[in-house]
Amino acid sequence: MIKTFSTIAMAGLMAVALSGASQAQEKTLRKITTSGPPASVQGAMTQAQANKACRAEMRGTRESKKSLRIKMRQCVNQKMTGN
């Protein structure tokens, strides 16, 4: 009886250990594939790059905050899509 329980417990521990290792490998692979600069899609930018470029373009304009916000949103969307 004790031998049966110990066998079941050992099998359970092995299963947990193997699943933990595979999850760690999957997480590492996901980090590797998603890290680094994004692949360029016809001149598209990341959101941070688009924000920086649009801020530089809008610097010095004398408009209301609302209109600047609208223009910034449109500019970022265009740069992220590659236009």
C-alpha positions as CSV (number, residue, x, y, z in Angstrom):
1,M,0.0,0.0,0.0
2,I,2.8,2.4,0.9
3,K,4.7,1.4,-2.1
4,T,1.7,2.2,-4.3
5,F,1.3,5.6,-2.8
6,S,5.0,6.4,-3.1
7,T,4.9,5.3,-6.8
8,I,1.9,7.5,-7.5
9,A,3.5,10.4,-5.7
10,M,6.8,10.0,-7.6
11,A,5.0,9.9,-10.9
12,G,3.1,13.1,-10.0
13,L,6.3,14.9,-9.1
14,M,7.9,13.8,-12.3
15,A,5.0,15.1,-14.3
16,V,5.1,18.5,-12.5
17,A,8.8,18.8,-13.0
18,L,8.6,18.0,-16.7
19,S,5.7,20.5,-17.2
20,G,7.6,23.2,-15.4
21,A,10.6,22.8,-17.6
22,S,8.5,22.9,-20.8
23,Q,6.8,26.0,-19.6
24,A,10.2,27.7,-18.9
25,Q,11.4,26.7,-22.4
26,E,8.2,28.0,-24.0
27,K,8.6,31.3,-22.1
28,T,12.2,31.6,-23.2
29,L,11.4,31.0,-26.8
30,R,8.6,33.5,-26.7
31,K,11.0,36.1,-25.3
32,I,13.6,35.4,-28.0
33,T,11.1,35.6,-30.8
34,T,9.4,38.8,-29.6
35,S,12.5,40.7,-28.4
36,G,14.5,43.1,-30.5
37,P,13.4,45.6,-33.1
38,P,10.2,44.8,-35.0
39,A,10.3,43.7,-38.6
40,S,9.7,46.7,-40.8
41,V,6.4,46.6,-42.7
42,Q,6.7,49.2,-45.4
43,G,8.1,51.9,-43.2
44,A,5.8,51.2,-40.2
45,M,7.1,52.4,-36.8
46,T,6.5,51.2,-33.2
47,Q,4.2,53.2,-31.0
48,A,7.2,54.8,-29.2
49,Q,9.0,55.7,-32.4
50,A,5.8,57.2,-33.8
51,N,5.1,59.2,-30.6
52,K,8.6,60.6,-30.7
53,A,8.5,61.5,-34.4
54,C,5.0,63.1,-34.1
55,R,6.1,65.1,-31.1
56,A,9.0,66.4,-33.0
57,E,6.7,67.4,-35.9
58,M,4.2,69.1,-33.6
59,R,6.8,71.0,-31.5
60,G,6.2,74.7,-31.6
61,T,2.6,74.6,-33.1
62,R,0.2,77.1,-31.5
63,E,-3.1,75.2,-31.3
64,S,-5.4,74.2,-28.6
65,K,-4.7,71.1,-26.5
66,K,-7.7,69.3,-27.9
67,S,-6.7,69.8,-31.6
68,L,-3.1,68.9,-30.8
69,R,-4.3,65.6,-29.1
70,I,-6.4,64.8,-32.2
71,K,-3.6,65.5,-34.6
72,M,-1.1,63.5,-32.5
73,R,-3.5,60.5,-32.4
74,Q,-3.9,60.7,-36.2
75,C,-0.2,61.2,-36.8
76,V,0.7,58.2,-34.6
77,N,-1.8,56.0,-36.3
78,Q,-0.5,56.9,-39.7
79,K,3.1,56.3,-38.8
80,M,2.3,52.9,-37.2
81,T,0.6,51.8,-40.3
82,G,3.5,52.9,-42.5
83,N,2.0,56.0,-44.2
